[in-house]
Amino acid sequence: MTQQPVNLTVNPSDETIRLGPLTVRFLLTGNNSAGSIAAFEVMVPAAERLGAPAHSHDHYEETIYGLDGVLTWTVNGEPIDVGPGQALCIPRGAIHRFDNDRTLDARALCVITPAAIGPQYFREAAEVVNAAAGGIPDRVKMAEIMRRHGLTPAPPPPHA
């Protein structure tokens, strides 16, 4: 049996997507990995809170690896700081979100297994976030995009 040649390249899906102040840089998508993995960097400026709602996903795990700064990931209500050299696996079904509560910019590598989400989700979300021009993104539109891409928006937290 003869093996077919494989075209291997570094960062085959190199694409940067701006969602307001956040930057997502895709490195690998399911198209590059036979659907097994997607990987992207997320860059979050200092003192930036995520505008999108907390969410869960039932079809993949999300593993976070801290590169620079510290992001606070809230998973099922528990805040967990992830800094450089630290990893956090968010299991399927866990409601989560992240914020940068610090004075330094943060950057993390996010790995999705299997590759159930890709750049198209972030492109569509960027349209809604960027249309808000720094305000709160349209929650109905964001929720529709999230659901279409396999994310389940969490209900808003009750006001104290």
DSSP file (Angstrom, degrees, kcal/mol; ACC not computed):
  #  RESIDUE AA STRUCTURE BP1 BP2  ACC     N-H-->O    O-->H-N    N-H-->O    O-->H-N    TCO  KAPPA ALPHA  PHI   PSI    X-CA   Y-CA   Z-CA
    1    1 A M              0   0    0      0, 0.0     2,-0.5     0, 0.0     0, 0.0   0.000 360.0 360.0 360.0 129.1    0.0    0.0    0.0
    2    2 A T        -     0   0    0      1,-0.0     2,-0.3     0, 0.0     0, 0.0  -0.805 360.0-130.4 -97.3 130.3    1.4    3.4   -1.0
    3    3 A Q        -     0   0    0     -2,-0.5     3,-0.0     1,-0.1    -1,-0.0  -0.573  20.4-122.9 -78.4 139.8    0.9    6.3    1.3
    4    4 A Q        -     0   0    0     -2,-0.3     2,-0.1     1,-0.1    -1,-0.1  -0.599  35.1-102.3 -76.5 141.5   -0.4    9.5   -0.3
    5    5 A P        -     0   0    0      0, 0.0     2,-0.5     0, 0.0    -1,-0.1  -0.401  34.0-145.1 -65.0 141.4    1.9   12.5    0.3
    6    6 A V        -     0   0    0     -2,-0.1     2,-1.2    -3,-0.0    -3,-0.0  -0.926   7.2-136.9-111.2 130.6    0.6   14.9    3.0
    7    7 A N        -     0   0    0     -2,-0.5     2,-0.5     2,-0.0     0, 0.0  -0.741  29.2-173.1 -87.7  97.5    1.2   18.6    2.6
    8    8 A L        +     0   0    0     -2,-1.2     2,-0.3     4,-0.0    -2,-0.0  -0.797   9.1 167.2 -96.8 130.2    2.2   19.6    6.1
    9    9 A T        -     0   0    0     -2,-0.5     2,-0.3     0, 0.0    -2,-0.0  -0.975  38.8-106.1-138.6 154.2    2.6   23.3    7.0
   10   10 A V  S    S-     0   0    0     -2,-0.3     4,-0.2     1,-0.3    -2,-0.0  -0.625 101.8  -3.1 -78.1 136.2    3.1   25.3   10.2
   11   11 A N  S >  S-     0   0    0     -2,-0.3     3,-1.7     1,-0.1    -1,-0.3   0.918  76.2-179.0  49.1  56.1   -0.1   27.2   11.2
   12   12 A P  T 3  S+     0   0    0      0, 0.0    16,-0.2     0, 0.0    -1,-0.1   0.734  77.3  45.7 -61.6 -22.0   -2.0   26.1    8.1
   13   13 A S  T 3  S+     0   0    0     14,-2.2     2,-0.3     2,-0.1    13,-0.2  -0.024  76.0 166.3-109.1  31.0   -5.1   28.1    9.1
   14   14 A D    <   +     0   0    0     -3,-1.7     2,-0.3    13,-0.2    13,-0.2  -0.269  16.4 142.5 -54.9 107.0   -3.3   31.3   10.0
   15   15 A E  E     -A   26   0A   0     11,-1.2    11,-2.6    -2,-0.3     2,-0.5  -0.973  37.4-150.4-149.4 132.9   -6.2   33.8   10.3
   16   16 A T  E     -A   25   0A   0     -2,-0.3     2,-0.4     9,-0.2     9,-0.2  -0.921  12.7-171.4-110.1 130.5   -6.7   36.7   12.7
   17   17 A I  E     -A   24   0A   0      7,-3.3     7,-2.9    -2,-0.5     2,-0.5  -0.982  11.9-147.4-124.3 127.6  -10.2   37.8   13.7
   18   18 A R  E     -A   23   0A   0     -2,-0.4     2,-0.6     5,-0.2     5,-0.2  -0.843  12.8-176.9 -97.6 125.4  -10.9   40.9   15.7
   19   19 A L  E >   -A   22   0A   0      3,-2.5     3,-2.1    -2,-0.5   107,-0.1  -0.821  65.6 -70.3-117.6  87.3  -14.0   40.8   18.0
   20   20 A G  T 3  S-     0   0    0     -2,-0.6    -1,-0.1     1,-0.3   110,-0.1  -0.487 118.5 -10.2  59.7-125.1  -14.0   44.3   19.4
   21   21 A P  T 3  S+     0   0    0      0, 0.0    -1,-0.3     0, 0.0     2,-0.2   0.639 122.8  88.4 -79.0 -13.5  -11.0   44.5   21.8
   22   22 A L  E <   -A   19   0A   0     -3,-2.1    -3,-2.5    22,-0.1     2,-0.4  -0.548  61.1-155.9 -86.2 150.4  -10.3   40.7   21.6
   23   23 A T  E     -AB  18  43A   0     20,-1.9    20,-2.9    -5,-0.2     2,-0.5  -0.995   4.8-167.7-126.2 130.9   -8.2   39.1   18.9
   24   24 A V  E     -AB  17  42A   0     -7,-2.9    -7,-3.3    -2,-0.4     2,-0.6  -0.977   2.1-169.4-117.5 125.1   -8.5   35.4   17.9
   25   25 A R  E     -AB  16  41A   0     16,-2.7    16,-2.6    -2,-0.5    -9,-0.2  -0.930  13.2-147.6-117.5 108.1   -5.8   33.9   15.8
   26   26 A F  E     +AB  15  40A   0    -11,-2.6   -11,-1.2    -2,-0.6    14,-0.3  -0.538  23.5 169.9 -75.8 137.3   -6.6   30.5   14.3
   27   27 A L  E     +     0   0A   0     12,-3.0   -14,-2.2     1,-0.4     2,-0.3   0.732  68.2  13.0-109.8 -45.7   -3.7   28.1   13.9
   28   28 A L  E     - B   0  39A   0     11,-1.9    11,-1.9   -16,-0.2    -1,-0.4  -0.985  62.2-172.5-135.1 144.0   -5.5   24.8   13.1
   29   29 A T    >>  -     0   0    0     -2,-0.3     3,-1.4     9,-0.2     4,-0.6  -0.783  46.0 -95.0-123.8 174.7   -9.0   23.9   12.0
   30   30 A G  G >4>S+     0   0    0     -2,-0.3     5,-2.3     1,-0.3     3,-0.8   0.808 122.9  64.1 -58.5 -29.6  -10.8   20.7   11.5
   31   31 A N  G 345S+     0   0    0      1,-0.2    -1,-0.3     3,-0.2     3,-0.2   0.780 105.7  44.4 -65.3 -25.7  -10.0   21.0    7.8
   32   32 A N  G <45S+     0   0    0     -3,-1.4    -1,-0.2     5,-0.2    -2,-0.2   0.536 120.7  39.0 -92.1  -8.1   -6.3   20.7    8.8
   33   33 A S  T X<5S-     0   0    0     -3,-0.8     3,-2.0    -4,-0.6    -2,-0.2   0.120 109.4-103.8-133.2  21.5   -6.7   17.8   11.2
   34   34 A A  T 3 5S-     0   0    0     -4,-0.4    -3,-0.2     1,-0.3    -4,-0.1   0.831  82.5 -61.0  53.5  32.1   -9.3   15.4    9.8
   35   35 A G  T 3 <S+     0   0    0     -5,-2.3    80,-1.8     2,-0.2    -1,-0.3   0.486 115.0 112.9  80.8   3.4  -11.7   17.0   12.4
   36   36 A S  S <  S+     0   0    0     -3,-2.0     2,-0.3    -6,-0.3    -2,-0.1   0.803  78.3   7.2 -82.2 -28.1   -9.7   15.9   15.4
   37   37 A I        -     0   0    0     77,-0.2     2,-0.4    -8,-0.2    -2,-0.2  -0.999  47.0-166.4-155.9 146.4   -8.5   19.3   16.7
   38   38 A A  E     - C   0 112A   0     74,-1.9    74,-3.2    -2,-0.3     2,-0.4  -0.986  17.4-171.5-128.3 143.2   -8.9   23.1   16.3
   39   39 A A  E     +BC  28 111A   0    -11,-1.9   -12,-3.0    -2,-0.4   -11,-1.9  -0.999  10.6 160.7-139.8 135.7   -6.4   25.5   18.0
   40   40 A F  E     -BC  26 110A   0     70,-2.4    70,-3.6    -2,-0.4     2,-0.4  -0.992  31.8-126.0-149.1 154.2   -6.4   29.2   18.3
   41   41 A E  E     -BC  25 109A   0    -16,-2.6   -16,-2.7    -2,-0.3     2,-0.4  -0.799  19.5-158.0 -95.4 142.9   -4.8   32.0   20.4
   42   42 A V  E     -BC  24 108A   0     66,-2.6    66,-2.2    -2,-0.4     2,-0.5  -0.992   2.9-161.6-119.9 131.0   -7.0   34.5   22.1
   43   43 A M  E     -BC  23 107A   0    -20,-2.9   -20,-1.9    -2,-0.4    64,-0.2  -0.957   7.9-173.6-114.7 126.1   -5.6   37.8   23.1
   44   44 A V  E     - C   0 106A   0     62,-3.0    62,-2.9    -2,-0.5   -22,-0.1  -0.970  20.1-130.0-125.2 118.2   -7.4   39.9   25.7
   45   45 A P    >   -     0   0    0      0, 0.0     3,-1.1     0, 0.0    55,-0.2  -0.175  43.6 -77.8 -61.7 159.7   -6.4   43.4   26.7
   46   46 A A  T 3  S+     0   0    0      1,-0.2    57,-0.2    57,-0.2    59,-0.1  -0.235 114.5  11.1 -55.6 144.1   -6.0   44.3   30.3
   47   47 A A  T 3  S+     0   0    0     55,-1.6     2,-0.5    57,-0.3    -1,-0.2   0.774  91.6 146.7  58.1  32.3   -9.2   45.0   32.3
   48   48 A E  E <   -G  100   0B   0     -3,-1.1    52,-2.9    52,-0.6     2,-0.4  -0.879  33.7-159.3-105.5 125.7  -11.4   43.5   29.6
   49   49 A R  E     -G   99   0B   0     -2,-0.5     2,-0.2    50,-0.2    50,-0.2  -0.848  31.1-105.3-101.7 138.8  -14.6   41.7   30.4
   50   50 A L        -     0   0    0     48,-0.8     4,-0.1    -2,-0.4    -1,-0.0  -0.414  24.3-159.0 -64.7 127.3  -16.0   39.3   27.8
   51   51 A G        +     0   0    0     -2,-0.2    -1,-0.1     2,-0.1    -2,-0.0   0.753  67.3  84.1 -80.0 -25.1  -19.1   40.9   26.2
   52   52 A A  S    S-     0   0    0      1,-0.1     3,-0.1    84,-0.1    87,-0.0  -0.402  90.2 -97.4 -76.9 155.4  -20.6   37.6   25.0
   53   53 A P        -     0   0    0      0, 0.0    -1,-0.1     0, 0.0    43,-0.1  -0.314  41.9 -94.7 -70.0 154.9  -22.7   35.5   27.3
   54   54 A A        +     0   0    0    100,-0.1   100,-3.0   101,-0.1     2,-0.3  -0.278  56.2 178.7 -57.7 156.4  -21.3   32.6   29.3
   55   55 A H  E     -HI  96 153B   0     41,-2.3    41,-2.9    98,-0.3     2,-0.3  -0.943  25.1-145.3-154.7 171.6  -21.9   29.3   27.4
   56   56 A S  E     - I   0 152B   0     96,-1.7    96,-3.3    -2,-0.3     2,-0.3  -0.899   9.6-150.2-135.1 167.7  -21.5   25.6   27.3
   57   57 A H  E     - I   0 151B   0     -2,-0.3    36,-2.3    37,-0.3    37,-0.3  -0.984   6.9-166.2-143.9 135.7  -20.9   23.1   24.5
   58   58 A D  S    S+     0   0    0     92,-0.5    34,-0.1    -2,-0.3    93,-0.1   0.523  82.7  56.4 -96.0  -7.9  -21.9   19.5   24.5
   59   59 A H  S    S+     0   0    0     91,-0.4     2,-0.3     1,-0.1    -1,-0.2   0.405 107.8  23.3-111.4   2.0  -19.9   18.2   21.6
   60   60 A Y        -     0   0    0     -3,-0.2     2,-0.3    55,-0.1    33,-0.2  -0.994  64.2-121.0-161.7 156.9  -16.3   19.1   22.5
   61   61 A E  E     -D  113   0A   0     52,-2.6    52,-2.0    -2,-0.3     2,-0.5  -0.690  22.8-148.0 -92.9 154.6  -13.8   19.8   25.3
   62   62 A E  E     -DE 112  90A   0     28,-1.9    28,-3.4    -2,-0.3     2,-0.5  -0.983   9.9-165.3-126.0 119.4  -12.0   23.1   25.4
   63   63 A T  E     -DE 111  89A   0     48,-2.8    48,-2.8    -2,-0.5     2,-0.4  -0.909   5.5-157.5-107.6 130.6   -8.5   23.1   26.9
   64   64 A I  E     -DE 110  88A   0     24,-3.3    24,-2.4    -2,-0.5     2,-0.5  -0.893   7.2-171.2-109.5 132.6   -6.9   26.4   27.8
   65   65 A Y  E     -DE 109  87A   0     44,-2.7    44,-3.0    -2,-0.4    22,-0.2  -0.981  23.0-130.3-125.3 118.8   -3.1   26.9   28.0
   66   66 A G  E     +Df 108  84A   0     20,-2.8    19,-2.5    17,-0.5    42,-0.2  -0.471  32.4 166.1 -71.1 132.3   -1.9   30.3   29.5
   67   67 A L  E     +     0   0A   0     40,-2.7     2,-0.3     1,-0.4    41,-0.2   0.773  65.8   2.0-109.7 -50.2    0.8   32.0   27.4
   68   68 A D  E    S-D  107   0A   0     39,-2.1    39,-2.6    16,-0.1    -1,-0.4  -0.986 112.4  -6.5-140.4 147.1    1.0   35.6   28.8
   69   69 A G  S    S-     0   0    0     -2,-0.3     2,-0.4    37,-0.3    37,-0.2  -0.106  88.4 -72.2  64.7-166.1   -0.8   37.4   31.6
   70   70 A V        -     0   0    0     34,-0.3     2,-0.4    13,-0.2    32,-0.4  -0.995  35.9-164.8-133.9 127.9   -3.7   35.8   33.5
   71   71 A L  E     -J   82   0B   0     11,-2.1    11,-2.7    -2,-0.4     2,-0.7  -0.915  17.1-139.1-106.4 139.5   -7.2   35.1   32.4
   72   72 A T  E     -JK  81  99B   0     27,-3.1    27,-1.8    -2,-0.4     2,-0.5  -0.887  18.3-164.7 -98.7 113.4   -9.9   34.3   34.9
   73   73 A W  E     -JK  80  98B   0      7,-2.9     7,-2.6    -2,-0.7     2,-0.7  -0.864   7.1-153.1 -96.9 124.7  -12.1   31.5   33.6
   74   74 A T  E     -JK  79  97B   0     23,-2.2    23,-1.2    -2,-0.5     2,-0.5  -0.899  17.7-177.9 -99.8 114.9  -15.4   31.1   35.5
   75   75 A V  E >   -JK  78  96B   0      3,-2.5     3,-2.1    -2,-0.7    21,-0.2  -0.962  70.0 -19.7-120.6 118.1  -16.5   27.5   35.1
   76   76 A N  T 3  S-     0   0    0     19,-3.6    -1,-0.2    -2,-0.5    20,-0.1   0.881 130.4 -50.4  49.3  42.1  -19.8   26.4   36.6
   77   77 A G  T 3  S+     0   0    0     18,-0.3    -1,-0.3     1,-0.2    19,-0.1   0.328 115.0 115.6  85.2  -6.9  -19.6   29.5   38.9
   78   78 A E  E <   -J   75   0B   0     -3,-2.1    -3,-2.5     2,-0.0     2,-0.3  -0.857  61.2-136.7-101.8 119.9  -16.1   28.9   40.1
   79   79 A P  E     -J   74   0B   0      0, 0.0     2,-0.4     0, 0.0    -5,-0.2  -0.576  23.8-176.6 -74.7 132.9  -13.4   31.4   39.1
   80   80 A I  E     -J   73   0B   0     -7,-2.6    -7,-2.9    -2,-0.3     2,-0.4  -0.976  17.1-143.2-133.5 117.5  -10.1   29.8   38.0
   81   81 A D  E     -J   72   0B   0     -2,-0.4     2,-0.5    -9,-0.2    -9,-0.2  -0.658  13.9-166.7 -81.0 132.4   -7.0   31.9   37.2
   82   82 A V  E     +J   71   0B   0    -11,-2.7   -11,-2.1    -2,-0.4     3,-0.1  -0.966  15.1 169.9-123.3 114.0   -5.0   30.5   34.3
   83   83 A G    >   -     0   0    0     -2,-0.5     3,-2.1   -13,-0.2   -17,-0.5  -0.452  46.5 -43.2-111.9-174.9   -1.5   32.0   33.8
   84   84 A P  B 3  S+f   66   0A   0      0, 0.0   -17,-0.2     0, 0.0    -1,-0.2  -0.229 127.1  11.4 -55.0 131.2    1.6   31.3   31.8
   85   85 A G  T 3  S+     0   0    0    -19,-2.5     2,-0.3     1,-0.3   -18,-0.1   0.512 102.7 115.3  80.3   5.3    2.4   27.6   31.7
   86   86 A Q    <   -     0   0    0     -3,-2.1   -20,-2.8   -20,-0.2     2,-0.4  -0.831  47.4-158.3-109.2 148.6   -0.9   26.5   33.3
   87   87 A A  E     -E   65   0A   0     -2,-0.3     2,-0.4   -22,-0.2   -22,-0.2  -0.946   8.2-172.5-127.4 146.7   -3.6   24.4   31.6
   88   88 A L  E     -E   64   0A   0    -24,-2.4   -24,-3.3    -2,-0.4     2,-0.6  -0.991  11.5-152.9-137.7 126.1   -7.4   24.1   32.2
   89   89 A C  E     -E   63   0A   0     -2,-0.4   -26,-0.2   -26,-0.2    -2,-0.0  -0.898   8.3-156.4-101.0 121.6   -9.6   21.5   30.5
   90   90 A I  E     -E   62   0A   0    -28,-3.4   -28,-1.9    -2,-0.6     3,-0.1  -0.865  19.6-139.1 -97.4 113.3  -13.3   22.6   30.4
   91   91 A P    >   -     0   0    0      0, 0.0     3,-1.8     0, 0.0   -34,-0.3  -0.230  30.3 -80.7 -73.1 161.3  -15.4   19.5   30.1
   92   92 A R  T 3  S+     0   0    0      1,-0.2   -34,-0.2   -34,-0.1   -31,-0.1  -0.298 116.4  21.4 -55.4 139.0  -18.5   19.2   27.8
   93   93 A G  T 3  S+     0   0    0    -36,-2.3     2,-0.3     1,-0.3    -1,-0.2   0.274  87.3 131.6  86.1 -11.5  -21.6   20.8   29.3
   94   94 A A    <   -     0   0    0     -3,-1.8     2,-0.4   -37,-0.3   -37,-0.3  -0.606  57.3-129.7 -78.4 130.7  -19.7   23.1   31.8
   95   95 A I        +     0   0    0     -2,-0.3   -19,-3.6   -39,-0.1   -18,-0.3  -0.665  43.9 161.9 -79.0 128.7  -20.9   26.7   31.7
   96   96 A H  E     +HK  55  75B   0    -41,-2.9   -41,-2.3    -2,-0.4     2,-0.3  -0.962  23.5 165.6-149.7 162.9  -18.0   29.0   31.3
   97   97 A R  E     - K   0  74B   0    -23,-1.2   -23,-2.2    -2,-0.3     2,-0.3  -0.925  21.7-136.5-160.5 173.4  -16.7   32.4   30.4
   98   98 A F  E     - K   0  73B   0     -2,-0.3   -48,-0.8   -25,-0.2     2,-0.3  -0.989  14.8-179.5-143.8 155.7  -13.5   34.4   30.8
   99   99 A D  E     -GK  49  72B   0    -27,-1.8   -27,-3.1    -2,-0.3     2,-0.7  -0.972  28.1-131.0-145.0 155.3  -12.3   37.9   31.8
  100  100 A N  E     +G   48   0B   0    -52,-2.9   -52,-0.6    -2,-0.3   -53,-0.1  -0.898  30.4 168.8-108.3  99.4   -9.0   39.7   32.1
  101  101 A D        +     0   0    0     -2,-0.7    -1,-0.1   -31,-0.2     2,-0.1   0.330  49.5  91.7 -90.3   6.1   -9.3   41.4   35.5
  102  102 A R  S    S-     0   0    0    -32,-0.4   -55,-1.6     2,-0.2   -54,-0.1  -0.342  83.2-117.1 -99.8 177.7   -5.6   42.3   35.6
  103  103 A T  S    S+     0   0    0    -57,-0.2     2,-0.4    -2,-0.1   -57,-0.2   0.389  92.8  72.6 -95.1   1.1   -3.5   45.3   34.5
  104  104 A L  S    S-     0   0    0    -34,-0.1   -34,-0.3   -59,-0.1   -57,-0.3  -0.903  89.4-105.8-116.0 146.3   -1.6   43.3   31.9
  105  105 A D        -     0   0    0     -2,-0.4     2,-0.3   -59,-0.1    -2,-0.1  -0.304  38.5-146.8 -60.7 152.7   -2.8   42.0   28.5
  106  106 A A  E     -C   44   0A   0    -62,-2.9   -62,-3.0   -37,-0.2     2,-0.3  -0.923  15.5-171.8-127.2 151.8   -3.3   38.2   28.5
  107  107 A R  E     +CD  43  68A   0    -39,-2.6   -40,-2.7    -2,-0.3   -39,-2.1  -0.994   8.5 176.7-143.5 135.0   -2.9   35.6   25.8
  108  108 A A  E     -CD  42  66A   0    -66,-2.2   -66,-2.6    -2,-0.3     2,-0.5  -0.972  28.2-126.9-138.5 152.1   -4.0   31.9   25.9
  109  109 A L  E     -CD  41  65A   0    -44,-3.0   -44,-2.7    -2,-0.3     2,-0.5  -0.876  25.3-159.8 -95.7 128.8   -4.0   29.0   23.5
  110  110 A C  E     -CD  40  64A   0    -70,-3.6   -70,-2.4    -2,-0.5     2,-0.5  -0.948   4.3-166.6-113.5 128.9   -7.4   27.3   23.2
  111  111 A V  E     -CD  39  63A   0    -48,-2.8   -48,-2.8    -2,-0.5     2,-0.5  -0.967   3.1-160.7-120.2 125.0   -7.6   23.7   21.9
  112  112 A I  E     -CD  38  62A   0    -74,-3.2   -74,-1.9    -2,-0.5   -50,-0.2  -0.916  14.3-140.5-108.5 123.1  -11.0   22.3   20.8
  113  113 A T  E    S+ D   0  61A   0    -52,-2.0   -52,-2.6    -2,-0.5   -76,-0.2  -0.988  87.8  18.3-132.5 125.4  -11.3   18.5   20.7
  114  114 A P  S    S-     0   0    0      0, 0.0     2,-2.5     0, 0.0   -78,-0.2   0.738 102.4-111.4 -69.6 176.0  -12.8   17.3   18.4
  115  115 A A        +     0   0    0    -80,-1.8   -85,-0.2     1,-0.2   -78,-0.2  -0.381  62.0 146.1 -76.5  67.8  -12.7   20.3   16.1
  116  116 A A        +     0   0    0     -2,-2.5     2,-0.3   -80,-0.1    -1,-0.2   0.519  62.6  45.7 -84.7  -5.2  -16.5   21.1   16.3
  117  117 A I        +     0   0    0     -3,-0.2   -87,-0.2    -5,-0.1    -5,-0.1  -0.978  65.8 166.4-137.2 149.3  -16.0   24.9   16.0
  118  118 A G    >>  -     0   0    0     -2,-0.3     3,-1.0   -89,-0.1     4,-0.9  -0.725  53.4 -61.5-146.2-165.8  -13.8   27.0   13.7
  119  119 A P  H 3> S+     0   0    0      0, 0.0     4,-2.6     0, 0.0     5,-0.2   0.777 116.5  70.7 -59.8 -29.2  -13.2   30.5   12.3
  120  120 A Q  H 3> S+     0   0    0      1,-0.2     4,-2.4     2,-0.2     5,-0.2   0.891  96.0  53.0 -60.0 -38.3  -16.6   30.9   10.9
  121  121 A Y  H <> S+     0   0    0     -3,-1.0     4,-2.7     1,-0.2    -1,-0.2   0.947 112.1  44.8 -57.5 -48.4  -18.2   31.2   14.4
  122  122 A F  H  X S+     0   0    0     -4,-0.9     4,-2.3     2,-0.2    -2,-0.2   0.844 110.4  54.3 -69.3 -33.4  -15.7   33.9   15.3
  123  123 A R  H  X S+     0   0    0     -4,-2.6     4,-1.4     2,-0.2    -1,-0.2   0.941 113.1  42.9 -62.5 -46.3  -16.2   35.7   12.0
  124  124 A E  H  X S+     0   0    0     -4,-2.4     4,-1.3     1,-0.2    -2,-0.2   0.912 114.9  48.9 -67.3 -42.8  -20.0   35.8   12.5
  125  125 A A  H  X S+     0   0    0     -4,-2.7     4,-2.8    -5,-0.2     5,-0.2   0.879 106.4  58.3 -63.6 -37.0  -19.6   36.8   16.2
  126  126 A A  H  X S+     0   0    0     -4,-2.3     4,-3.1     1,-0.2     5,-0.3   0.877 100.3  56.9 -61.7 -37.8  -17.2   39.5   15.2
  127  127 A E  H  X S+     0   0    0     -4,-1.4     4,-1.5     2,-0.2    -1,-0.2   0.921 112.5  40.7 -58.7 -43.7  -19.8   41.1   13.0
  128  128 A V  H  X S+     0   0    0     -4,-1.3     4,-1.0     2,-0.2    10,-0.3   0.928 118.0  46.2 -71.8 -46.0  -22.2   41.4   16.0
  129  129 A V  H ><>S+     0   0    0     -4,-2.8     3,-0.7     1,-0.2     5,-0.6   0.935 115.1  46.4 -62.4 -46.7  -19.5   42.5   18.5
  130  130 A N  H ><5S+     0   0    0     -4,-3.1     3,-1.2     1,-0.2    -1,-0.2   0.823 106.3  58.9 -69.2 -30.6  -18.0   45.1   16.1
  131  131 A A  H 3<5S+     0   0    0     -4,-1.5    -1,-0.2    -5,-0.3    -2,-0.2   0.772  96.4  63.6 -66.5 -25.2  -21.5   46.5   15.2
  132  132 A A  T X<5S-     0   0    0     -4,-1.0     3,-2.3    -3,-0.7    -1,-0.2   0.625  95.5-147.6 -74.6 -12.3  -22.0   47.2   18.9
  133  133 A A  T < 5S-     0   0    0     -3,-1.2    -3,-0.1    -4,-0.3    -2,-0.1   0.874  74.1 -35.7  47.9  48.6  -19.1   49.7   18.6
  134  134 A G  T 3 <S+     0   0    0     -5,-0.6    -1,-0.3     1,-0.3    -4,-0.1   0.278 121.9 103.7  92.0 -11.7  -17.9   49.1   22.2
  135  135 A G  S <  S-     0   0    0     -3,-2.3    -1,-0.3    -6,-0.2    -3,-0.1  -0.148  89.4 -61.5 -87.4-170.0  -21.4   48.7   23.6
  136  136 A I        -     0   0    0     -3,-0.1    -1,-0.1     1,-0.1     3,-0.1  -0.623  60.0-118.7 -76.3 126.0  -23.2   45.5   24.6
  137  137 A P        -     0   0    0      0, 0.0     2,-0.5     0, 0.0    -8,-0.1  -0.260  40.1 -85.0 -62.4 152.9  -23.5   43.2   21.6
  138  138 A D     >  -     0   0    0    -10,-0.3     4,-2.6     1,-0.2     5,-0.2  -0.450  41.4-157.6 -59.9 109.9  -27.0   42.2   20.5
  139  139 A R  H  > S+     0   0    0     -2,-0.5     4,-2.5     1,-0.2    -1,-0.2   0.834  87.8  53.8 -65.9 -34.0  -27.7   39.2   22.8
  140  140 A V  H  > S+     0   0    0      2,-0.2     4,-2.0     1,-0.2    -1,-0.2   0.943 112.5  43.5 -66.6 -46.7  -30.4   37.7   20.5
  141  141 A K  H  > S+     0   0    0      2,-0.2     4,-2.3     1,-0.2    -2,-0.2   0.918 114.6  50.2 -64.3 -43.2  -28.1   37.7   17.5
  142  142 A M  H  X S+     0   0    0     -4,-2.6     4,-2.8     1,-0.2    -2,-0.2   0.924 110.3  50.1 -61.2 -43.8  -25.2   36.4   19.5
  143  143 A A  H  X S+     0   0    0     -4,-2.5     4,-2.7     1,-0.2    -1,-0.2   0.891 109.7  51.0 -62.7 -39.4  -27.3   33.6   21.0
  144  144 A E  H  X S+     0   0    0     -4,-2.0     4,-2.2     2,-0.2    -1,-0.2   0.924 112.3  46.0 -64.3 -44.1  -28.5   32.6   17.5
  145  145 A I  H  X S+     0   0    0     -4,-2.3     4,-1.3     2,-0.2    -2,-0.2   0.927 112.9  50.9 -63.0 -44.9  -24.9   32.5   16.2
  146  146 A M  H ><>S+     0   0    0     -4,-2.8     5,-3.0     1,-0.2     3,-0.6   0.946 111.3  46.8 -58.7 -49.7  -23.8   30.5   19.2
  147  147 A R  H ><5S+     0   0    0     -4,-2.7     3,-1.7     1,-0.2    -1,-0.2   0.901 108.4  55.5 -61.1 -41.3  -26.5   27.9   18.9
  148  148 A R  H 3<5S+     0   0    0     -4,-2.2    -1,-0.2     1,-0.3    -2,-0.2   0.795 111.0  46.0 -62.1 -27.4  -25.9   27.5   15.2
  149  149 A H  T <<5S-     0   0    0     -4,-1.3    -1,-0.3    -3,-0.6    -2,-0.2   0.188 126.6 -95.3-103.7  16.0  -22.3   26.7   16.0
  150  150 A G  T < 5S+     0   0    0     -3,-1.7   -92,-0.5     1,-0.3   -91,-0.4   0.628  83.8 125.1  87.1  13.6  -23.0   24.2   18.8
  151  151 A L  E   < -I   57   0B   0     -5,-3.0    -1,-0.3    -6,-0.2   -94,-0.2  -0.851  49.4-146.4-103.9 143.9  -22.6   26.6   21.8
  152  152 A T  E     -I   56   0B   0    -96,-3.3   -96,-1.7    -2,-0.4     2,-0.1  -0.929  16.6-135.2-110.6 110.9  -25.4   26.9   24.3
  153  153 A P  E     -I   55   0B   0      0, 0.0   -98,-0.3     0, 0.0   -99,-0.1  -0.386  20.0-128.5 -63.3 139.5  -25.8   30.4   25.8
  154  154 A A        -     0   0    0   -100,-3.0  -100,-0.1   -58,-0.1     0, 0.0  -0.575  29.6 -99.3 -83.1 151.1  -26.3   30.4   29.6
  155  155 A P        -     0   0    0      0, 0.0  -101,-0.1     0, 0.0    -1,-0.1  -0.390  51.2 -91.6 -64.6 150.7  -29.1   32.3   31.0
  156  156 A P        -     0   0    0      0, 0.0     3,-0.1     0, 0.0     0, 0.0  -0.309  49.4 -99.0 -61.3 147.7  -28.1   35.7   32.4
  157  157 A P        -     0   0    0      0, 0.0     2,-0.1     0, 0.0     3,-0.0  -0.358  43.7 -99.6 -66.4 148.9  -27.1   35.7   36.1
  158  158 A P        -     0   0    0      0, 0.0     2,-0.3     0, 0.0     0, 0.0  -0.400  39.8-112.2 -66.7 144.8  -29.8   36.9   38.5
  159  159 A H              0   0    0      1,-0.1     0, 0.0    -3,-0.1     0, 0.0  -0.612 360.0 360.0 -79.9 136.3  -29.4   40.5   39.6
  160  160 A A              0   0    0     -2,-0.3    -1,-0.1    -3,-0.0     0, 0.0   0.479 360.0 360.0 -77.7 360.0  -28.5   40.8   43.3
